[in-house]
Amino acid sequence: MISVALFNNKGGVGKTTLAYHLAHMLQRQGVRVLAVDLDPQSNLTAAILDEQELEALWGEDSELAAQESRPAQRMLFTRTDGQFTIAEAVRPILEGTGDIAHVTPVAVTEGLWLLPGNLELSKFEDKLSAAWLNSYAGDQAAIRTTTAFYRIIMQAAQAVEADLVLIDVGPNLGAINRAALLAADTVLMPLAADLFSLKGLLNLGPTLRDWRRTWQGLVRPQIPSTIPAPSASMKPLGYVIMQPEMRLDRPVRAYERWLARIPWVYGTAVLGHSSWPTEDRSYEIATMRNYRSLMPLAHDARKPMFDLKAADGALGSTQKYVQTCYQEFRVLAEEIMARLEAAQADLS
């Protein structure tokens, strides 16, 4: 089993959309996938589960249901009845009553599971922040806090015999994301070809190296064998360029200018080289075109864009666009698995 975190501390680049579609495409290629939502905004959870399932999971009636004059009509059974989120899993640590609670992943479909997120996970931020410094001194309570996500993920992955764990994290460099990324074997970075994404890489690369160095050098040697702990390899897997919707006020030349700078910024900031050839795109996994016209249809149909049918509104030329989408994500999934297999060999 190997894990990959999808991360860029610049938001709005299509990270969750990429995670959602990769999870579904890899599943149909025979990979047993556990998707983990460690973004407190819980966008991946909301993309995978429908409103009634979210109501059952989060324990509240939706705003839409509350506006009805009659009681909300519930399905007799949903995939999330009796299920818990990662926020519930860390609540004993947050409240000081114990260690992590076991969370059973939600079965999305055959070969695909979800560890659901919850907006309440944001309450764990301060606890993780304080635990980081206390971990330096070998404080076991702090170490259990910092390794909570890793241990929750490992328990869930073993329970479903996952081949791959996809971790979706929020766009920041806070304590929640630090704990999430420490749990990841590899890191995949969705990018847009613009100034903001490149600035994000300049911040992200040195921060990941600092977290890795601190964990491996100061904290991990003090962790007792009774506490499962990550190696915090966070090996850079590469980047996927999420192509924007071209507008008249954003010339193609501007897009190409930032595109040309990505290899150097990635090589120096993320990989840590003193220099990097601008023509070396060996870490560029793919460029994914903008499928914004398919997104509303996919959202309404509660399915990936590449599964849209005529009955979902994908008619005429739109159906050809769906087929193109399928081919692009198929090739992307195959390339990512090839890189993950190589990374797993390096890490073992």
Phi, psi and omega per residue, in radians:
M1 nan 2.404 3.104
I2 -2.353 2.625 -3.098
S3 -2.074 2.597 3.101
V4 -2.412 2.245 3.073
A5 -1.714 2.327 3.051
L6 -1.671 2.039 -2.968
F7 -2.614 2.397 2.905
N8 -2.697 2.247 -3.086
N9 -1.387 0.162 2.929
K10 -1.799 2.120 -3.104
G11 -1.401 2.974 3.047
G12 1.353 0.335 -3.116
V13 -1.737 0.069 3.132
G14 1.564 0.427 -3.088
K15 -1.070 -0.867 -3.106
T16 -1.207 -0.651 3.061
T17 -1.046 -0.734 3.113
L18 -1.129 -0.787 -3.140
A19 -1.061 -0.781 -3.120
Y20 -1.059 -0.855 -3.078
H21 -1.292 -0.589 3.057
L22 -1.115 -0.753 -3.132
A23 -1.016 -0.789 -3.129
H24 -1.220 -0.701 -3.121
M25 -1.208 -0.729 3.123
L26 -1.130 -0.652 3.119
Q27 -1.050 -0.746 -3.105
R28 -1.337 -0.183 3.026
Q29 -1.586 0.135 3.054
G30 1.640 0.113 3.122
V31 -1.552 2.303 3.074
R32 -1.460 1.948 -2.949
V33 -1.967 2.289 2.952
L34 -1.913 1.987 3.077
A35 -1.598 2.305 -3.073
V36 -2.134 2.168 -3.117
D37 -1.763 1.698 3.109
L38 -1.850 0.313 3.009
D39 -1.631 2.061 -3.140
P40 -0.969 -0.367 3.080
Q41 -1.258 -0.316 3.018
S42 1.029 0.615 -3.119
N43 -1.190 -0.621 3.132
L44 -1.166 -0.717 3.095
T45 -1.065 -0.767 -3.139
A46 -1.180 -0.489 3.111
A47 -1.299 -0.601 -3.059
I48 -1.488 -0.672 -3.055
L49 -1.770 2.596 3.101
D50 -1.519 3.094 -3.003
E51 -1.091 -0.725 3.138
Q52 -1.135 -0.648 3.104
E53 -1.191 -0.641 3.085
L54 -1.161 -0.669 3.088
E55 -1.048 -0.793 3.132
A56 -1.138 -0.649 -3.083
L57 -1.283 -0.787 -3.049
W58 -1.597 -0.118 3.009
G59 1.289 0.398 3.132
E60 -2.384 2.581 2.999
D61 -1.248 2.499 3.129
S62 -1.213 2.807 3.114
E63 -1.061 -0.680 3.136
L64 -1.118 -0.742 3.135
A65 -1.165 -0.636 -3.118
A66 -1.157 -0.418 -3.125
Q67 -1.430 -0.191 3.130
E68 -1.300 2.545 3.113
S69 -1.314 -0.380 3.125
R70 -1.831 2.825 3.122
P71 -1.041 2.567 3.137
A72 -1.081 2.359 3.110
Q73 -1.484 2.068 -3.127
R74 -1.797 2.531 2.990
M75 -1.179 2.652 3.137
L76 -1.125 -0.510 -3.109
F77 -2.645 2.369 3.011
T78 -2.197 2.898 3.136
R79 -1.146 -0.283 -3.044
T80 -1.860 0.054 3.070
D81 -1.042 2.188 3.123
G82 1.353 0.078 -3.131
Q83 -1.597 2.846 3.132
F84 -2.272 2.832 -3.131
T85 -1.809 3.069 3.102
I86 -1.118 -0.512 3.092
A87 -1.075 -0.706 3.082
E88 -1.176 -0.577 -3.110
A89 -1.140 -0.607 -3.110
V90 -1.685 -0.042 -3.093
R91 -1.017 -0.718 3.108
P92 -1.017 -0.645 3.085
I93 -1.211 -0.763 -3.116
L94 -1.062 -0.697 -3.097
E95 -1.587 -0.037 3.110
G96 1.269 0.445 -3.100
T97 -1.837 -0.078 -3.130
G98 2.874 -2.849 -3.134
D99 -1.685 -2.994 -3.084
I100 -1.032 2.554 3.030
A101 -1.668 2.588 -3.133
H102 -1.281 2.374 3.094
V103 -2.157 2.185 3.088
T104 -1.491 2.223 3.131
P105 -1.082 2.596 3.066
V106 -1.397 2.242 3.092
A107 -1.366 1.953 -3.129
V108 -1.440 -0.877 3.055
T109 -2.785 3.057 -3.124
E110 -1.011 2.064 3.115
G111 1.545 0.073 3.130
L112 -2.405 2.206 -3.137
W113 -2.252 2.806 -3.132
L114 -2.278 2.249 2.864
L115 -1.620 1.833 -2.947
P116 -1.307 2.635 3.081
G117 -1.620 3.104 -3.114
N118 -2.788 2.433 3.126
L119 -1.048 -0.421 3.141
E120 -1.214 -0.188 3.123
L121 -1.078 -0.442 -3.140
S122 -1.050 -0.406 3.111
K123 -1.153 -0.315 -3.097
F124 -1.429 -0.169 -3.043
E125 -1.035 -0.886 -3.092
D126 -1.126 -0.671 3.118
K127 -1.086 -0.747 3.121
L128 -1.181 -0.664 -3.132
S129 -1.086 -0.800 3.122
A130 -1.174 -0.632 -3.094
A131 -1.174 -0.516 -3.087
W132 -1.031 -0.867 -3.132
L133 -1.196 -0.681 3.136
N134 -1.180 -0.402 3.106
S135 -1.148 -0.493 -3.135
Y136 -1.006 -0.579 -3.084
A137 -1.567 0.077 3.132
G138 1.396 0.325 3.101
D139 -1.092 2.039 -3.031
Q140 -1.189 -0.607 3.095
A141 -1.114 -0.706 3.116
A142 -1.159 -0.683 3.129
I143 -1.149 -0.704 3.097
R144 -1.111 -0.618 3.103
T145 -1.177 -0.836 -3.084
T146 -1.164 -0.543 -3.131
T147 -1.642 0.124 -3.053
A148 -1.017 -0.853 -3.123
F149 -1.060 -0.775 -3.133
Y150 -1.026 -0.786 -3.076
R151 -1.242 -0.631 3.063
I152 -1.101 -0.786 -3.129
I153 -1.118 -0.763 -3.113
M154 -1.113 -0.747 3.103
Q155 -1.048 -0.782 -3.113
A156 -1.181 -0.741 -3.124
A157 -1.113 -0.696 3.113
Q158 -1.190 -0.627 -3.112
A159 -1.122 -0.618 -3.107
V160 -1.815 0.055 3.141
E161 0.970 0.880 -3.122
A162 -1.242 2.483 3.009
D163 -1.505 -0.547 -3.023
L164 -2.486 2.405 3.030
V165 -1.971 2.150 3.064
L166 -1.816 2.091 -3.081
I167 -1.928 2.092 3.080
D168 -1.720 2.184 -3.110
V169 -2.184 2.811 -3.105
G170 -1.319 2.944 -3.069
P171 -1.580 1.169 3.075
N172 -2.739 3.031 -3.139
L173 -1.968 0.671 -3.127
G174 -1.478 -3.067 -3.031
A175 -1.175 -0.627 3.107
I176 -1.096 -0.792 -3.137
N177 -1.203 -0.586 3.091
R178 -1.071 -0.829 3.122
A179 -1.126 -0.628 3.124
A180 -1.176 -0.761 -3.100
L181 -1.286 -0.548 3.040
L182 -1.016 -0.521 -3.107
A183 -1.404 -0.108 -3.025
A184 -1.695 2.371 3.034
D185 -1.270 -0.669 -3.083
T186 -2.384 2.867 3.136
V187 -2.301 2.193 3.068
L188 -1.894 2.290 -3.023
M189 -2.010 1.928 2.982
P190 -1.330 2.369 -3.088
L191 -2.314 2.680 2.850
A192 -1.901 2.602 3.138
A193 -1.452 1.345 3.124
D194 -2.641 2.988 -3.097
L195 -1.037 -0.685 -3.046
F196 -1.156 -0.719 3.116
S197 -1.170 -0.707 3.131
L198 -1.160 -0.678 3.059
K199 -1.101 -0.667 3.084
G200 -1.065 -0.719 3.097
L201 -1.100 -0.699 3.139
L202 -1.081 -0.582 3.093
N203 -1.414 -0.709 -2.998
L204 -1.201 -0.824 -3.050
G205 -0.979 -0.994 3.129
P206 -1.067 -0.585 3.136
T207 -1.155 -0.781 3.105
L208 -1.058 -0.737 3.138
R209 -1.144 -0.659 3.110
D210 -1.158 -0.769 3.101
W211 -1.075 -0.759 -3.133
R212 -1.093 -0.822 -3.117
R213 -1.092 -0.776 -3.126
T214 -1.128 -0.790 -3.116
W215 -1.145 -0.868 -3.069
Q216 -1.249 -0.565 -3.083
G217 -1.573 -0.652 -3.027
L218 -1.850 -0.681 -2.985
V219 -1.653 -0.912 -2.988
R220 -1.019 -0.655 3.125
P221 -1.078 -0.328 -3.095
Q222 -1.701 -0.049 -3.062
I223 -1.411 2.167 3.115
P224 -1.168 2.736 -3.093
S225 -1.163 -0.267 -3.129
T226 -1.336 -0.225 3.138
I227 -1.942 1.899 3.072
P228 -1.043 2.280 -3.068
A229 -2.389 2.547 -3.129
P230 -1.320 2.771 3.040
S231 -1.420 -0.304 -3.136
A232 1.035 0.748 3.136
S233 -1.175 -0.746 3.096
M234 0.796 0.777 -3.073
K235 -1.141 2.175 3.113
P236 -1.112 2.100 -3.099
L237 -1.548 -0.545 -3.096
G238 2.475 -2.984 -3.117
Y239 -2.336 2.657 3.082
V240 -2.070 2.180 -3.131
I241 -1.535 2.118 3.121
M242 -1.675 1.869 -3.032
Q243 -1.204 2.302 -3.136
P244 -1.387 2.943 2.994
E245 -1.349 2.077 -3.092
M246 -1.239 2.307 3.130
R247 -2.122 2.800 -3.130
L248 -1.103 -0.517 -3.123
D249 -1.553 0.126 3.099
R250 -2.297 1.512 -3.037
P251 -1.047 2.651 3.114
V252 -1.052 -0.573 3.139
R253 -1.069 -0.632 3.115
A254 -1.162 -0.739 3.105
Y255 -1.055 -0.801 -3.107
E256 -1.164 -0.554 3.134
R257 -1.141 -0.782 3.125
W258 -1.259 -0.587 3.113
L259 -1.042 -0.722 -3.106
A260 -1.171 -0.383 -3.088
R261 -1.576 -0.234 -3.071
I262 -1.036 -0.834 -3.093
P263 -0.988 -0.762 -3.125
W264 -1.143 -0.775 -3.125
V265 -1.125 -0.741 3.133
Y266 -1.129 -0.787 -3.105
G267 -1.114 -0.688 -3.101
T268 -1.492 -0.839 -3.042
A269 -1.360 -0.773 -3.058
V270 -1.538 -0.823 -3.121
L271 -1.415 -0.352 3.063
G272 1.468 0.291 3.096
H273 -1.379 2.629 3.126
S274 -1.218 -0.474 3.082
S275 -2.628 2.855 -3.122
W276 -2.701 2.296 3.140
P277 -1.125 2.293 -3.120
T278 -1.133 -0.384 -3.131
E279 -1.538 -0.099 -3.125
D280 -1.493 1.765 -3.131
R281 -1.869 0.570 -3.079
S282 -1.150 -0.348 3.107
Y283 -1.706 0.040 3.076
E284 -1.492 1.884 -3.040
I285 -1.379 -0.751 -3.110
A286 -2.953 2.831 2.928
T287 -2.036 2.065 -3.099
M288 -1.724 2.199 -3.123
R289 -1.213 2.878 3.137
N290 -1.377 2.156 -3.137
Y291 -1.974 0.607 -3.026
R292 -1.046 -0.530 -3.129
S293 -1.206 -0.382 3.132
L294 -1.533 -0.357 -3.020
M295 -1.056 -0.802 3.139
P296 -1.076 -0.675 3.115
L297 -1.128 -0.749 -3.132
A298 -1.146 -0.686 3.124
H299 -1.109 -0.792 -3.137
D300 -1.154 -0.625 -3.106
A301 -1.461 -0.156 -3.104
R302 0.968 0.860 3.134
K303 -2.650 2.871 3.073
P304 -1.086 2.703 -3.127
M305 -1.037 -0.623 -3.069
F306 -1.387 0.023 3.075
D307 -1.832 0.040 -3.080
L308 -1.126 2.413 3.126
K309 -2.042 3.031 3.113
A310 -1.022 -0.634 3.133
A311 -1.132 -0.351 3.106
D312 -1.552 -0.033 -3.128
G313 1.814 0.008 3.135
A314 -1.493 1.476 -3.040
L315 -1.876 2.693 3.008
G316 0.986 -2.195 -3.110
S317 -1.120 -0.434 3.113
T318 -1.125 -0.621 3.120
Q319 -1.153 -0.602 3.052
K320 -1.149 -0.631 3.099
Y321 -1.132 -0.654 3.083
V322 -1.094 -0.744 3.129
Q323 -1.133 -0.669 3.072
T324 -1.107 -0.738 3.106
C325 -1.028 -0.777 3.136
Y326 -1.052 -0.824 -3.117
Q327 -1.092 -0.729 -3.123
E328 -1.143 -0.753 3.131
F329 -1.255 -0.538 3.071
R330 -1.106 -0.832 3.136
V331 -1.124 -0.717 3.124
L332 -1.072 -0.803 -3.130
A333 -1.079 -0.718 3.129
E334 -1.131 -0.708 3.139
E335 -1.183 -0.710 3.122
I336 -1.127 -0.719 3.119
M337 -1.129 -0.648 3.102
A338 -1.110 -0.723 3.127
R339 -1.219 -0.623 3.114
L340 -1.174 -0.671 3.085
E341 -1.096 -0.714 3.085
A342 -1.149 -0.715 3.123
A343 -1.131 -0.687 -3.131
Q344 -1.124 -0.649 3.112
A345 -1.162 -0.657 3.128
D346 -1.203 -0.630 -3.054
L347 -1.412 -0.389 -3.080
S348 -1.446 nan nan
